[in-house]
């Protein structure tokens, strides 16, 4: 876990690896709950029997956006900025889903701080816009499941 005292220290870390998480298991329950929340009930995600019979993966797979939605949780396992009172997901410059995440597989995330620049919503707020590259890896797979260049805003 990387710990930064403040945004100046975090910004100075630009261009470096923030670290990686431990592996976590992707369960059918997680996939089903995500399907309920998003109303995306495609059988390749939610019907294990049919997925075993008919899908090229021979198992149900996690939604790509489920994988991506784990980014805030996983980033919190990689780094913290002590002085930050609020963080906001601002968007993404790039997202690619490159490999399936089978239910039961183990996933981790690696993150790099590309760069950070001032982001002030008003003169009383000290903020930073951070571009963070996130790579989601499936244990035992050569190709990442997802690569995303995410934008976060942090305010002290």
N, C-alpha and C positions, 0 to 999 in steps of 0.2 A: 504494500500500500504506500503510494506516494502521498506525502503530506506537505502542503504548501501553506505558509503562514498567511499570505495575502496574494492579491492579484498581480502585484509587481513581480513577486517570486514565481508565480505560475507563468506569467508572460515571458519571463527570462528563460523558461524551460523549452521554449518553442524549438521545434525541429528534433525533439528527442522522444524516445519511447516512454510512455506513461506506465507501461507494464501489461500484465495479463491476469486474468481471473483463474480460479480453479475451474475444473470441469463441473458442469451441472447436467443432470439427466433430464431429458425432455420426455415427459409422460403423456399418456393418452388423456389423462384428466386435464392437463394444461391445454392441450389441443382442443378438447371439447369445450372448455370454458372460454377459450378465445373464439371458437366458432359461435358460441352463444352470444358473446359480447358484440361480434361483428356481423352476425347473421350470414356467415360464410360456412355453409354446411356441406361443401363439396365432399363427396364420398372418399376421395383420396386422403382426406384428413380424418373424417369422422366414422368411417365404416371399416374397422380393422379386417373383418372377414373378406369383404369385397376387395380391399386393397391388397391383401395377401394373394388373392386369386387373379386380379385383373391389372394391377398397376405394374409398371416396369421396376418399381422399387421393392416389390413383394412385401410391403409393409405400409402402414399409414405414415404420412409425412406431416411435419409441422407446416403451418402456413408461413410463407416467407415473411409476412408482416408480423407474425408472432416472434420469429427470430429477431427481427429489427426492434420490436417493442421491448425486448430485454435490455437494450442498450443503456437506459438510465440506471436500472438496477445493477448492471455489470460495471458501468463506469463508477458507481459509488463503491464498488469493491476494489477498484484500481487506484483511485485518487480522491483526495479531499482538499478543499481550500478553506482553511479555518475562518478567514475573515468574511466569507461570502454569506450574505443573509438571504439571497434569493437567486435561483437559477431558472432559466427558461429554455425549453427546446425551441430553437428559432427556425430550423429547417434542415435541408440537406442540399449539398451540391451534386452528389452522386450516390446512387444506391444500385447495387447489382446483386441479384440472387443467382449464385453460380453453381450451387449444389444443394441437393435435397437433404433435409434433416429428418431422418427416420425416427419415429417414436421409439423410445428406448435408447437412443444414442446419447452420447455425452458431448456437450457444447461448451466452448469457452470463447472469450473475447480478448483480443489484443488491441491496444489503443496507442496512438501516437498524436502528439500535439503538433499539428502542422504549423500553425501560427495563431497569434492572438493580437487583437488590436483594440484600441479604446472604443467604448460604446457607451456614451453618456445620454441617458434619457432626459436629464436636466442637469443644471450646474451643481446641484447638491448630491448627485449620485455618481459614484465611481464605478464604472462598468467595463467589461471586456467581452468582445465577441471572439469566441474560440472556434477554430476549425480543427476537428478531431477525426482522424481516420480510425475507423473501427473495422477489425477483421474478425468475423465469427468463424471459428474452426470446429469441425466435427472430429472427435478423436478417431484416429486411424485413417482419416481421409486426406488425400493429397491436396485436393482443391477446396478452398474455403466455401462455406455455405453462403456467406454474404460479405460484401465489402461495401462500406458506407462512409462517406465523408459528411459528417454531421456538424451542425453549427449550434453552439450553445451560447447563451448570454448569461453572464454572471455579474452580480451587483453586490458591492460592499455597503 
